[in-house]
């Protein structure tokens, strides 16, 4: 998606900040707030979404569960922060803000209700 937007002068899309930073695209300020790590972590930047790690419940899950444990470890969370992603355990309060933020984004016409 970011590649398509970077090639289209009128292109616009919603994607993750860490992914968008890899492309030559402009990440928009919204309501006067820049999409900085801290603004996303606190929910000040209105447009954010959770990234979920899910598994399919297969029988051999030991390696997958080890990866999930690593993602929640101090080292794993630090790696996430370094690439601009707010770790789940650092942002539990955002779950409570998300409903209000989505409504504000809808009111601004940034997202549509499906």
Phi, psi and omega per residue, in radians:
X1 nan -0.771 3.138
X2 -1.077 -0.663 3.102
X3 -1.077 -0.751 3.130
X4 -1.097 -0.771 3.140
X5 -1.127 -0.692 -3.112
X6 -1.153 -0.375 -3.135
X7 -1.642 -0.210 -3.063
X8 -1.993 1.989 -3.094
X9 -0.998 -0.467 3.123
X10 -1.765 0.103 -3.071
X11 -1.197 2.542 3.075
X12 -2.609 2.561 3.139
X13 -2.863 2.940 3.096
X14 -2.003 2.217 -3.131
X15 -2.649 3.105 3.088
X16 -1.313 2.551 -3.128
X17 -1.054 -0.812 -3.087
X18 -1.095 -0.593 3.097
X19 -1.273 -0.758 -3.114
X20 -1.129 -0.555 -3.132
X21 -1.123 -0.300 3.136
X22 -1.423 -0.138 -3.060
X23 -2.050 2.929 3.074
X24 -1.588 1.243 3.114
X25 -2.247 2.715 3.087
X26 -1.636 2.214 3.089
X27 -1.628 2.079 -2.986
X28 -1.286 2.465 2.911
X29 -1.355 2.476 3.101
X30 -2.230 2.311 -3.101
X31 0.921 0.649 3.112
X32 1.310 0.178 -3.118
X33 -1.956 2.353 3.062
X34 -1.454 2.626 3.133
X35 -1.419 1.037 3.116
X36 -1.401 2.860 3.108
X37 -0.964 -0.851 -3.105
X38 -1.123 -0.695 3.120
X39 -1.165 -0.584 3.085
X40 -1.281 -0.764 -3.117
X41 -1.050 -0.666 -3.113
X42 -1.534 -0.173 -3.107
X43 1.469 0.152 3.122
X44 -1.193 -0.665 3.046
X45 -1.377 2.102 -2.912
X46 -1.146 -0.508 -3.006
X47 -1.864 1.749 3.077
X48 -2.507 2.800 3.089
X49 -2.593 2.653 -3.137
X50 -1.309 2.636 3.022
X51 -1.903 2.089 -3.088
X52 -1.762 2.452 2.975
X53 -1.860 2.114 -3.110
X54 -2.258 2.743 3.078
X55 -2.197 2.805 -3.073
X56 -1.614 0.014 3.104
X57 1.389 0.388 3.124
X58 -1.152 2.875 -3.088
X59 -1.130 -0.735 -3.074
X60 -1.630 1.486 -3.045
X61 -1.932 0.056 -3.047
X62 -0.983 -0.842 -3.133
X63 -1.162 -0.674 3.124
X64 -1.126 -0.797 3.128
X65 -1.125 -0.626 3.072
X66 -1.097 -0.716 3.105
X67 -1.105 -0.778 3.132
X68 -1.081 -0.710 3.076
X69 -1.075 -0.738 3.106
X70 -1.091 -0.747 -3.133
X71 -1.045 -0.531 3.128
X72 -1.607 -0.075 3.140
X73 -1.329 2.914 3.087
X74 -1.007 -0.760 -3.138
X75 -1.134 -0.786 3.134
X76 -1.102 -0.744 3.120
X77 -1.137 -0.618 3.117
X78 -1.158 -0.688 3.080
X79 -1.075 -0.773 3.105
X80 -1.032 -0.777 3.130
X81 -1.065 -0.711 -3.106
X82 -1.088 -0.493 3.126
X83 -1.683 0.110 3.057
X84 1.579 0.188 3.118
X85 -1.742 2.346 3.123
X86 -1.488 2.053 3.133
X87 -1.086 2.543 -3.133
X88 -0.877 -0.845 -3.085
X89 -1.174 -0.326 3.090
X90 -1.494 -0.192 -2.969
X91 -2.346 0.554 -3.140
X92 -1.027 -0.556 3.137
X93 -1.124 -0.386 -3.126
X94 -1.178 -0.462 3.107
X95 -1.011 -0.704 -3.134
X96 -1.215 -0.581 -3.126
X97 -1.428 -0.355 -2.954
X98 -1.070 -0.695 -3.133
X99 -1.064 -0.809 3.123
X100 -1.131 -0.719 -3.135
X101 -1.106 -0.732 3.129
X102 -1.093 -0.697 3.123
X103 -1.138 -0.720 3.094
X104 -1.089 -0.736 3.117
X105 -1.109 -0.692 3.075
X106 -1.106 -0.773 -3.131
X107 -1.043 -0.583 3.113
X108 -1.455 -0.047 -3.135
X109 1.340 0.323 -3.113
X110 -1.414 -0.534 3.085
X111 -2.391 2.740 3.133
X112 -1.975 2.645 3.057
X113 -1.447 2.305 3.135
X114 -1.861 nan nan
